C-alpha cells in the first residue's frame, strides 16, 4: 500500500492550492465577519472542478477519486474553514446521494444545477431532539397520499439549506420497521409548507450557513424518493462513512493553517533576546504539530485509498476523522499559545481557525461516536480472527 500521490493527483493538488491562495484565503476573514460565503469564488470553482467532485462528467462534474477529493477539501480548509465546510457538505452530502442512488431523471434534473456555481447542495439528517442517536432521533415522517408523500417534522443544523435548490431529507416512512423504516426523499426548497429558518448564530464557521427546517404538510411526488423506500438508514450510514473522510481532510487543512501561522509568528516574534522559535517550549509545540498533522493526513489518505480500492473503510474513516479532528483542536490551541495575547485577537487568523475547528469533533459523529465505531469494528475483526486489516 503506497500513499505516494500520482502525477495527476499532485497536479490537482497544486491547482487547488493556487486557486485557494488567490480566491479563498485572502477573503477568509471577510467571510467570517459578514457571515456570507463568497459566491464570486464559488462560481469560479465550477471551471476548476471543485463543485462536481462527486458528480459524473455526463452531468457537468469532475468525477474525482476519493484521494483527490480529500486533497481538495484539505486545501479549502487550509484557506477558509467556512468555505471548506460548505463545499464538503455540498459534494459529500448534497451531490453524492443523488449521484449514487438517483434515477436518470433525478440526476438530470438536479446535478447540472448543483454544479452551476449559483447554489450548493444539502442533506437533512439531524433533528432538534436527536443528534448521535440517528435511528431514535429522527421523528420527521412521510406518509403516502395517493401518488405523493406528505412530510411533517423538523430538521436542525442543516448546512447550506438556504442556498440549496433541493435538499435530500431523511424521514420515517414506516414507524414499525426499525432501521428499514427510513427513506431519503428529495424536497425542493420552494415547496409549499417548507420553512427554512434564519441561519444559526454560531461560534465559528460563520460563513457556512446552518439552518433549521420545518415541514408542515410538505407534498412531494412519489418519484421524489431517492433509491428504494426503506433503505434510507443504510444509505445514510454509507454517506456518513464517506463524510468522515472529508471532515478528516477539512480538519487537517485547518490544523495545517494554524501550524503555518504559528511557525511564521514564532520566527518573527522576539522574547528574551531571540525569536521565540529558538525557545525549546515553542519548538516542542511545533514538533508535536508537525508530527500529528502528518499522522492525521496519512490516516485520511489511507481511508480514501481504501474507498477508491473498493475495500471496507468504515473503521478507517472513523479513525481518520477522530484523529484529524482532535489534532486540529490541539494544534489550534497551541497556535494561540504561541501567539500569546495576539492569538486572542481577530487581527490574527489563529483566532478564527480555533473557532472554526471546534465543530470538527462534533459534526459527522462526535469523537465519542467515532470511538464506538472503531471499537465495535475491532471487536468484530478479533471475533473473526482478523487482528489488522490490510
N, C-alpha and C positions, 0 to 999 in steps of 0.2 A: 504494500500500500504506500504510494508515493504522493506526498502533498505538494510537490513542485507544480506550480501553475504552468499550463501550456502557453504557447506564444499568443494564442487568441485571447486567453483569459488575462494575460499580462497587458496586452494592448487595450482591452476593455477596461481594466482597472485604471490605466493611465488616462484614457478618455474621460472616464467618470471623475477621476481626481481633478483633471484640468477644468472640467465643466463646473464642478463644485467650488473650486477655488475662485472662479470668475463670476459665477451666477448665484451661488448659495451662501457660502461662508461670509462674504462681505455684508450680507443683509441679515445675518442671524440675529443680531441684537435688535434690529428693527422689527423683525417678525415677532420676537418675544415681547417687545414693548407694545406693539399695536395689536397683538393677538390675531394677526391676519397672515395667512400664507401668501407668499409672493408668486402670484399666478403668472407674472411675466417670465419667471424662471420655469415654472411648471409647463407652460406652453412650449418652451424650448426643449424641454425634456422629451417631448414627442419625437423630435428628429434624432435625438441622441439614442433613443431606445429604452429610456428608463420607465416609461409609462406602460409598456406592454411586456415586461419581463416574463410574466406568467401567461401570456396570450399568444396563440398560434399566429404565424405570419399571415395566414389567409385572412385574418381579421384585423390586420394592422399592427400586430405585436412583434416582438423580437424573439420570443420563444427561447429564452436562455436556459442553460443548465442551472442546477441549484447552487453550484460553487460560484458561478458568475453573478447570480443574484445576490448571494451573501456578500461578495466583494463590493457590489454596488451599494447595498444598504449600509455597509460599514463606512464607505466614503461619504454617503449622505449624512450619517450620524456624526461623523467627524466634523462636518461642515455646519450642520444645524439640526439639533435634536427634533424640533417640531416638524421640519420638512422630512426628516428621515422617518419619523413615526407615521406621518400621513401617507408617505409613499410605500412603506412596508405594509400598512393596512390596506391601501389601495390594491396592491398587487396580490399579496398573500391571502387577504380576507375578502376583498371585493371582487377581483377578477378571477382568482383561482377556482372558486366553486363553480362559477359559470363555465369556465374553460373545461373543468373536469367532468361535470355532470349535466351541463346544459344541453338541450336539444339543439339541432342545427338552427332552428328558428330563434331560440333564445340567444344563442351565440351571435347570430347575425343582427339581432335587434339591439343588443347591449354592448358587446365588446368593442365595435368600432367607436361607439360614443365614449366608452370609458378610456380609450387611448387617445382621445382627441386633444387633450390638454386643457379642456374647458371645465372638466368635472373630475372627481375622484370616486373610487368605489368604496363600498361599506358592507359590513356584516354585522347583524344584530343578534348577539347571544345573551349577554348579561342582563339581569333584571334587578330592580331596586331591592328586592328581598333575597337575592341569591347571588353568590359570587363563585367560589370554587366548586360548590355543590351544584354542578350544572344540571344533572338529572333531576334533582329535587327542587332546584331553584327556578326552573322555567315553568311559569304559570300562564304565559300567553297562549291562547288557544286559537285553533282554526277549526271551524265546523263546516261541513258540507251544506250547501243550499242550492240544489239543482246542479247547474254546471259551473258553480262558483264555490269559493271558500270565503267565510266571514271570519275576520280576525279581530280579537279583543284582547287587550292587555297592555303591557308597557315594557320598555327596554331602557337600560341605563348605561351610561359610559360608552356610547357608540361613536367611534372615531369616524370623521368625515361625513356624518349623517346629513348635515346641512348643505354639503356641496356634492352630493351624490344624486344621480338621476334615478337609481334603483338601489334597493337595499335587500340583501338576502337575509331573511328573518327565520330564526329557529322557533318553531311553535309546537305545541302539543296537538296532535290530531287524533289521539286515542289515549284517554287517561288510564285505561285498564291494560295497556300493552307493554308496560315497563319501558325499557330503552327502545323498544320497537314502536313506541307511540309518539315519536317525534318526526317532524318533516321540515325541510327547508322550503320556503316559499319566497318568490321574488315579488317585492312590493315597490311599485314606482312611487317616488316621493311626492308626486302631486295627487295621489289618491285621496278621494274623499274619506274623511274620518281619521286620517293620519296627521298627528300634530308633532312637529319637530320643535322641541323646546329650545330656548336660548342656550348658547354654549356654557358649560360649567366653568366656574372660576377656580382655576387650578393653581397648584404650587409651581408647576413647571410645564414645559411643552405647551406653552400658552398659544402658540400659533397654530397648533393642530387642534381643530375643533372637536370637542367631545360633548355629545348631547343626549338628552333623554327623549324617548319616543313614546307617544301614546296612540294606541289603536282602539278606535271606537266604532265597531261595526265596519271595518275596512273590507270592502268587497273586491276580490281579485278572481280572475277566471281560473278554472281548474287546470289550465295549461301553465299556470304560474309556478306549479310545483317544480322544484329543482331535483332532478333524479327521480327516485322512487318514493312514494308515500311510505312512511315508516322507517326510512333509512337516515333520517336527519341526525340522530345522535352519532351514528357511526361516521357519517360524513364530517360532523363537527370534530370528532377525535382525530381524524386524518388531517383536517385543516390545521388544528392546533399543533400537531406534531411538526408540520412544516413551518408554522408560525413561530415556533420556539427557536428554529434556526435563524429566522430573520431578526427576532428580538435579541438573540445572542449576538448576531452581527452588528445590530444597532448599538448594543451595549459596548462592544469592542470599539466601535467608532467613537462613542462618547468618551470612553476611557482613553483612547489614543489622543483625542483632542485635549483632554485635561493634562495628560502626560506631556504633550508638546509644549503647552503653555507653561507648565511647571519648569521644564528644562530651560526654556528661554528666559524665564524670570530669574531662576537660580543663577544663571550665568551673568546676569546684569545687575542684580541686587547685591550690594555690599553690606557686610556686617563684620565687626571686629577686624577691620582692615583688609578684607578679601571677599571675593564673590562667595555667596552662601553655598554655591555648588561645590566649593572646596571643603565645606564642613561635613564631617562624617555623618552626622544625623540626617542631613539633606541627601547625601549620597546614598544612604541606605533606603530612603524613600524612593529615590529614582531607580535604584537597582530592583527593588521589590516590584515597582510598577512595570518596568521593562519585562521582568520575568513573568509576572502574572498576565499581562496583556498578551504576550506571545503564547502562553499556555492556553488562554481562553480562545485566541484566534484559531489555534490548531484544533481545538475541540469543535469549534463551529465549522471549520472546513472539513473535519472528519465526518461530522453528521451530514453535511451537504454532499460529501463524496459518496457516502452510503446511500443517500437518497437517489443520487444520479445512477448509482450502480444497481438500483433495484433491490437493495438489501434492507432488512428491517432497520429502522433508525429511531424508534421510539425512545429507547434508553439514551442513545447518543444525543438526541435533540434536547432531552431534559437535562443531561449533563452539561451540554454546551450553554444552554440558557441559564442554568443555575450558576455555573462558574463565571460566565461573562458578566452577568448582571451584578453579582457580588464583587467581582473585580472592579467594575465601574464604580461601585459605591466606595470601595477603599481608595482607589486612585483619585477620584474626585474629592474625597475627604482630605487626603494628603495634599492635593493640589492647593486647597485653601490654606492648609497649614503652611505650606511653602511660601505662599503669597503673604501670609500674615494678615494684618488688618485689611490690606488691599484685596485679598481674596473674598472679603465680605462685601466688596463694593461692586456695583453694576458696571463700573468702568473697566473691569477685567472679565474676560469670558468665563473664568472658572466658576464665578458665582452662578451664572446661567446654567452651565454644564452640570453643576452639582444639583440644581433643582430639576433639571431635565432627566438626569439618570435615575432619580429616585423612584420613578414609576417602573423601572425595568425589573425589579424584584417582585413586582405585584402583577403586572399585565401578562397575559397569556399563561396564567397559572403562577401563583406565588412560589417563593423559594421552598416553602413547606410542602406544597403540592409536588414540586419537582423532585424533592427528596423521597416522597412517597412513590412516585412513578419509578424512580431509579431503584429503590429498594425492592419493590414488587417484581420488577424485571429481573434483578439479580437473583432473588429467591427462586423465581421460576426457572432461571437458567441452571441454578445449582440442583434443583429437583430433577432437571433433565440431564444432569451430568455435564453441563457446559459451563465452565468457570469464567471464560472470557471470550466473547465473540471476536472474530477477525473481520 
